[in-house]
Amino acid sequence: MNIVPDFRHEYGKAYLFAGKLEKAKQLLQAVLEYRKNTLGDDHPDTLAAMHWVAWLYEALGKFQEAEELGILLVNKRRDVLGEHHPDTLESAGDLALVLARLGRLQEAEELIVAVLKTRRHILGETHPDTLTTISILPLTYSGLRRQQEAEALDLEVLERRRNILGHNHPDTLLSMANLAVTYNCLGRFREAEVLAVAVLQQRKYLLGENHPEMMRTMSNLAFTYHKLERLQEAEDLGIMVLKKRRGILGDNHPDTLLTMRNLAMTYNKLERLQEAETMLVEALERLTELLGNSHPDTLRTQSNLGATLNKLERWQEAEDLLVPALEKQKDLLSASHPHLIDTIQNLADTYTKLGKLKEAEDLNEALGM
């Protein structure tokens, strides 16, 4: 903290890239305040510091703060640097990622499409910044269940990054990890496993076992094992990731809570229902506080808890959770979205057990059953 601000800024960025978020926070926030006080709010160096603090907030799971700072930064950079300046476009791309994490996928898509159009025109199709922008789109398409489009873009970026950067470059590995997530969404779990295992081997060497990107890949692989019915492997990996994320990101980080939810669903399949319920109740409460009661991740967790309560034969409690979850998911998700279909099936089972046969029949008809 005693070194000059410019060096402090670079050290803060280095800690951020290394996944050492608390050290990055201490340095980057101090630099931002210093530059505001000495250079003013609109100086390019102040805006650069603001950019990294916004990125830090996203990494810390503070999505609301990241959005607020991101919007401010995009507007300031447009005014100071211009609409098409690389820094302006970078900030807009980062903001799109935050909007996607907040579950506002349509807004994220519109913003990133605009950035991509400009970068293609100015930089060309194969520039690293263009490829970075393209790589964000599949994240929104996956949430919108446009999986074929997501796969096509993932494959395009992966091929180009392999040709330009090499097979083991961090950006290439990120593309492989993103494609593995898309394969999970497409139900192609064995292909997802092959990719995720390859990424883990390389990232362990490049980043170490405790880097957030390493943990993200491990979490996705645990989900893949769950879907492949390799439940012991899913549990072992899920427990490891949860322990690491709690220690590094904290108990209230959204990624920690989603790991907890996925592990709970493995416990559900293993018929360890009390453990599953305890985890899901905690995850739902904290996700509601962090992301709101209408975020897709919150609603998915609410539906999972309803399914667990069904197994515990607590039908009325399950109905009380599943009905509002279904109503909100109908507003957010397409009729064919798997998460919506899961909730409908869970609620139909609940209605059947409660003797509400007409309601159950209506839901089954909606599913074509």
Secondary structure as UniProt FT lines:
FT   HELIX           5..17
FT   TURN            18..19
FT   HELIX           21..39
FT   TURN            41..42
FT   HELIX           44..59
FT   TURN            60..61
FT   HELIX           63..81
FT   TURN            83..84
FT   HELIX           86..101
FT   TURN            102..103
FT   HELIX           105..123
FT   TURN            125..126
FT   HELIX           128..143
FT   TURN            144..145
FT   HELIX           147..165
FT   TURN            167..168
FT   HELIX           170..185
FT   TURN            186..187
FT   HELIX           189..207
FT   TURN            209..210
FT   HELIX           212..227
FT   TURN            228..229
FT   HELIX           231..248
FT   TURN            251..252
FT   HELIX           254..269
FT   TURN            270..271
FT   HELIX           273..291
FT   TURN            293..294
FT   HELIX           296..311
FT   TURN            312..313
FT   HELIX           315..332
FT   TURN            335..336
FT   HELIX           338..353
FT   TURN            354..355
FT   HELIX           357..366
FT   TURN            367..368
//
